[in-house]
């Protein structure tokens, strides 16, 4: 028996499989070829882990201090409403000033707020209104940092890798949604909320270091144009593009109806399943794991045609998953539904964001993305506020179910009447 020839044959047979796996990995993670993108990804991921540690601890702390779903919704409202009100201004500055400098200022403000909240809890003087004020301050910082970040990331890669970069950026955020709550849950139970806030403050140092290390290729030009005129240009750019206004409306209503699923997980964990921080942590981690799965699916796809149609079909499933979560009384079934809802939500968000980024130039990117982010992020505080008020009158499961049904009906409407957006 010729063992050498048999070994050679075995190696030859194994090579295509190995090359196939390598090819898939290269396709999924192709934006990592760019050094600056890798640096930003690592820094942002570290910071996002800290942020999700704080989100978990802060949500539980607010609910513990107030015992009110309305107060919990108000905390999300105060954190998101500055983004809704100020992102248009943030987008103008992102097209006029150094995007890296705007991001650095935003990170330092958020770092300071995390340390202040930790000190308030450490000294046992924290009140809900303290948390609301700090949430609002963080929201103001993010209203300028968010458009700068959205405009910066696409300039770190070539256009053909833009969809992949957006999907990988979603992966880092949602990887943090798994790791952050897991670490935050352990820190909350073993060490207390103050350590979650303190660790979040330190995590901002990673993204600050990344920002100092990268060398952005796009430098905004000088202009004598007024802020209002620049803002108007960004809005007109979207209005002139066929289907873009529908895409902006879709982003607003999707977050308005879907984001309460995440905001009110503490209510579902405690009041429906009679659990504590561990149940809440489980739900957050599963939602994040689902989002990573959804982002990986988008990253692996190289198709750029029919993105809007795919997004709306996934919305149909998202509505069913959210409604099912509201109706479920089984922890295991609800866990599966939180995971699948997280995956569907991320596919919708990543595809919609890719569509907007593909149709905009670097010079207009900050303003156009700020308009989109106003819609995308604006639905979050309003959805949290309205759902919080309704939960107080009815119940969390009933509102979750209603929101899911509305998401499903919204997708049906766009499939039937949204011919312009379906062309994208």
N, C-alpha and C positions, 0 to 999 in steps of 0.2 A: 504494500500500500504506500502511495506517494504522499506522505504527510505534508511535505513542503507545498506541493501543488494544492492539496486540500485546504491548507492554512491560507494560501494566497487567494483561493476562491472565496473562502469565508470573509477575508478582509475586503475583497472586491464587492461582495454582497453587502457588507456592513457599511461601506463607504457612502453609497447613495443615501442610506438612511441617515447617516451622520450629517452629510452635506444638506439633506433635506431639513433636518432640525436646525442646523446653523442658518440656512436660508430663511426659515420662518422667524428665528430670533432676530436676524439682521433686518428683516422687514418690519417686525413689530417695534424694534428699538432703534430704528435707523437715525432718528434725530440725535441720538447720543454720540454720533460721529463728531458733532460740533462741541468743542471744548467749553465755550462760554455757556452753551445750553446745559451741558452736564453740571457745571458749577452752580448755575441758577437753580437747576432741578434739585440738587442735593441741599443747597441752602434753604430753598423754599420748603422742601419736604421736612427738614428738621424743625423749622419754624412752625409749620402747619401741625406737626405732632404736638408741640407745646400748646398751640392754640386750641386743639381739640381736647387736650387735658383740661384747659381752662373752661371750655364750653361745657364739658360734662360737670365739672365741679361747680361752676357758676349756676347752671340750671338747677342742680340739686340744692344748692344753697338758697337760691331765690324761693324755690318751692318749699323748702324747709322753714325759712324765715316767715313766709307769708301764708303758706297753705292755700294758695290761690292760683288757679290756672290763668286768671286774668293778669295777675302780676307777672307770671311767667311769660305770657304773650307780650306784655308791655316791655319786658326786658329785651326780647327779640326785636320789638318795634323800635325802641330807642337805639339799638345797635345798628339797625338797617336803614332807618328813615334818613339819616344824613347822606347816605349813599344815594338815595332816591332824589334828595333835594340838591345835592352839591356835585354829583358826578359830571354834569355837563360842564361846570367850571373846571373840574379836574381834568376833563378831556382836552379843553382848550390849553391848559398849562402843559399837558403831556405832549402837545404838538409845538409848544413854544420854548419850553425849558428842558434841561437835561432830565430825561426820564429816570436815570439812575439817582440823581440828586433828590427828586421828588420821592422816590421809593425809600431812600435813606432817611429822609425826614419823617416819613410815615412810620418806618420801623422803630425809630427812636421814641416817638410818641406812644406807640403801642407797648413798647418795653417799659416805659415809665408807668403807664396805667396798670400793667400787670404787677409791678412791684408795689404800687400804692394799694391795690386791692389786697395783696398778700399782707401788707402791714396792718390794714384795717381789720382783717380777720385775726391776725396774730395778737392784736391788742384788744380783741373782743369788743370793738366799738362799731362794727360793720352794721349798716342798715340797708334795707332794700333800695332806698333812694340814692345811697352812695353807689351801689352797683349800677343803677340806671344812668347816673351821671358819667361814670367811667365807660359804660357801654356806648353812650352817645359820643364821647370824646374819641373812642376807638373808631366809631363809625365815620366821624369827620376825617380822621387820618386815612381811613381806607377809601373815602370818596375821592381823594387825590392820588393815593397810592395804587388803587385798583386800575384806573385807566392807564396810568404809567406802566404798570406791569403787563396789562393786556397789549399795550402798544410795543413794549420792549421785547417780549418773547418772540414774536414773528420775525424781528430783525436779527435774531441770533441764528436763524436757519435759512436755507434756500426755499423758494416758493413751493417747489415740488414736495418738500418735507413738512409743509405747514400743517396739514391735517394731522400728521403723525405727531408733531410737536405739541399740538393742542391736546391730543389724546393722552400723550405721555405726561403733560402737565396736569391733566385731570387725574391720572394715576397717582402722581405724587400727593395730590390733595386728598385723594380717597384712601391711599395707603395710610396717610396720617389719620384718617377717620377710623381706621382699624387699630393702628398701633397707639394713637393718642388716647382714645377712651379706655383701651386695655390697661395702659400704664396709669392713666388718670384714675380709673376705677380702683386699682391697687393702692395708689397714693392716697386717694380719698378715704378709703377704708382704714388703711394702716397709719397714715400720717396726718390726714386732715386736708381740708380745702386749701389752706394757706400754702401748702407745699406745691399743689397743682399750679397755683398762680405764680409762685416764685420760679418754678421750673420753666413755665411759659416765658417769663421775662428773660431768663438766660437763653432760651431757644432763639430769640431774635438776633443774638450775636452771630449765629450761623449764616443767616441771610444777609446780614450787614457785611460779613466777611466776603460772601460771594459777590455782592454788588461792588465791593472795592476791587475785586480781582478781575472782573470781566472788562472787556473793551468793546462797547456797543459800536456797530458800524454806521448807524444812522444818527446824525446830529441835526436837530431841528434848526431851520433857518430863521433869521430875524424877520420880524414883520411889524408894521405900524398899524395894522388892523386892530380895531377894538375887540374886546372880549366877546361882546354880544354878536358882532358881525362874524367872528370866527365860529361861534356856537351855531349861528344860523346856517353857516356853510355845511357843518356836519349834519344838521337836520335835513337840509335840502339835498345833500348827497344821497341820503337814504330814501327820500321821497321820490327822487328821479329814477331810482333803480327798481325795476319791476319785481314785485313780490316781496320787497324788503320791509315795507310797512306791515304786511301780514306776518312776516317773520318776527318783527318786534312785538306785535300784539300777541303772537303765539308764546313768545318768551315770557311776557308779563302774566298771562292767564295761567300758564303752566306752573310758574313758581307760586302764584297766588293760591292755587288749589293744592299743589303738591308739597310745598315746604312745611306746612303745619304737621305733616307726618313726622318730620324730624323734631320740630319745636316741642310737640306735646308727647314725645316718647316717655318723659318722666311721669306724666299723668297716666298713660296707658300702663306703664310698668307698675305703678303703685296702686292705682284705683281699680284697674281691671284684673291684673294678674297678681295683685297683693304681694308684690316683690319690693326689693330695696334697690340700692345702688348697683348691685350685681346684675339684676334683671335689666335695668336701664343701660348698663354697660354692654350687656349682651346684644340688645337691640341696636345700639349705636355701632358696635363692631360689625354686626351682620349687614347693616345698611352700608357701611363703608366697604366691606368685602364685596358686596354686590356691585357697588359703584366701580371698584377696581376691575371686576369682571367685565362690566359694560365698557369701560374705557379701553381695556385690552382688545375687545372685539372691534372697536372703532380703529384702534391703532393698527390692527392686523389687516384692515381693509384698505386697499389702494384705490377703490372705486370713488370717483368724484362726481359721477352722474346720478341723479335721482336721490340726492341726500335728503331733500325735504320730504319726499314721499316716504322714505324709510323711517324718518323721524316721526312722522304722524302715525304710521302703522304701529310703531313701538309705543306711542302715546295711548293707543287703544288698550294695550296690555297694561300699561302703567295705571290707568284708571281702574281696571279690574283688580289689580294687585292691592291698590290703596283701599278700595271698597271691601275687598276680602279681609284685609287686616282689621278694618272697623267692625266687621261682622264676626270675626273669629273669637272663640273663647278658649281655644287650645294654644298653649304656649309654643308647642312644637310647630303647629301650622302657622302661627303668627310669625315665628322666627323665619320660616321659609319665605313668607310673603314680604317681610321686611327686606330680606336679601334680594328677592326678585324685583321688588319696587326700586331698590337702590340701583340695580343694574339697568333697568329700563329708564330711570330718571337720568342716569349718566349718559346713556346712548343719545337720548333726546337733546340734552344740553350740549354735548360734544359736537354732534352733527350740526345743530343750529349755529353754534359759535364758529365752526369751520366755514359754514356758508357765508357768514358776515365777513370773516377775515379774508376770504378768497376774493371778495369784490371790492376791496378797499386798498388805496395806496398808502405808503409809509407816511406821507405828508398829512394825510387825513385820518390816519388810523386812530389816534388818540381821541379825536372828537367823535368819530363814527362809533367807536367801541363804547364811548361814554354814553351815547344815546341808547345803544343796545343794553348797556349795563343798568341804565336807569330803569328800563323796562324789566330786565331780568332780575335785578336786585330789588326793584321797587315792589314787585309782587310779594317778596318775602315779609317785610314788616306789616304790610296791609293784610296779607293772609294770616299772619300770626295774630294780629290784633282782632280781626273779625272772627277768626275761629275761636280765640280765647273768650270773646264775648258770648259767642254761641254755645260754647262748651259749658259756660256758667249757667246758661238757660236750659240746655238739654243735657248732653253727655258727650264725652270724648269719642266713644265708638260711633255714635250717631253722626257726628260731624265728619269723622274720618270717612264713613260710608258715603255721606252726601258729597264730599269733596271728590272721592273716587268716581262716582257716577258723573259728576260734572266734567271731570277730565276726559272720561270716555265720550261724552256727548260733544265736547269741544273738538276732539279728534275727528269724530264723525262729520261735524260741520265743515272742518277744513278739507276733509277728503271730498265732500260734495260741492262746496262753494268756493274753496280756495284754489281756483285754477292757476292764478298767477304765482302763488308760492310753490305749487306743485311742479312748476317748470324749472325751479332752481335745482 
